[in-house]
Amino acid sequence: MNLRPSTSSDLDLETYLRLYRAVHPEHPRTLVQLRHQEATWGPGELSVRFFVEEDGQAVGWAGYQTPMNPLPGQLEVELGLLEGYEGLFPLLWAFLEEQARNQGAKALIVRVREDWPQRAAYQGQGFVEYDRTWASTLDLTHFNPIPPEHPLPPSIRILALAELNWHDEQVQHSFYTLITALLQEVPWAEPLEIWPFELWRSRSLENPNFIPEGNFLALDQGQMVGVSQLLRSSRPQTLQTGLTGVQPPYRRRGIARALKLRAARYAKAQGYRYIRTSNHSINRPMLALNEAMGFAKEPAWLVLKKELQT
């Protein structure tokens, strides 16, 4: 057995993706997505990965990175082993925890699906559940639009971002202001660190999964007051929901429902079969809306956390 650091070469990135697909075939990733993530790390942010090799062949990986919500003293970890090598987990974990401590980490988080075997392995190392989100999927072949309970307020228009001059920086700033305001309304387990505008633009608007035609906005006399986003997915025939939300003064008027229906009609017209979404377990209004639209729940995603003893 040998441990070696991964490089940023396409060969090593493909090796990681091959291992990841073998361990988590139900959660695919692509080289384009991975390349974009690597290219948008901010100053001082970390992304480190090691391969476990047997006779020169990679059989697993371990790594740590700055979380997308970069809280001080916290690192996100990831570890995977091919079938037959799971017994290496304790040794590989000891190495990974030591590496994270050497970076000054005070707490570690890991994201796992509730039905993954790795969940029990992490909990055996002292991780506890910290946050839970429900993934769910809408099969558009059975999608039957819900009639609106009442018409939208006369001043509200729904447009795709592509219908605006979205390359204009002023429009982008308005979009950023809406997105960041709504993100702070989401019931996160931890305080949310808002990305600066330039970092948000590179990670969002310049993301290869971003679809200007699939970002739908509710406007009141030109002011952006609500959004429902669709993003490209590595899953076949699938779009992924990003953020859906409406500013507090405009809630309970059917705007979120109208936005999601518009997004579903767009996805179906473009030939997609599925829309996937994810919602925090305590976000009952959005969960109820998704259930009413026909989204079927999948196994939940968990954030597990371990506080490191000094």
Secondary structure, 3 states (H helix, E strand, C coil): CEEEECCCCHHHHHHHHHHHHHHCCCCCCCHHHHHHHHHCCCCCCCEEEEEEEECCEEEEEEEEECCCCCCCCEEEEEEEECCCCHHHHHHHHHHHHHHHHHCCCCEEEEEEECCCCHHHHHHHCCCEEEEEEEEEEEEHHHCCCCCCCCCCCCCEEEEEHHHCCCCCHHHHHHHHHHHHHHHCCCCCCCCCCCCCHHHHHHHHHCCCCEEEEEEEEEEECCEEEEEEEEEECCCCCEEEEEEEEECHHHCCCCHHHHHHHHHHHHHHHCCCCEEEEEEECCCHHHHHHHHHHCCEECCCEEEEEEECCC
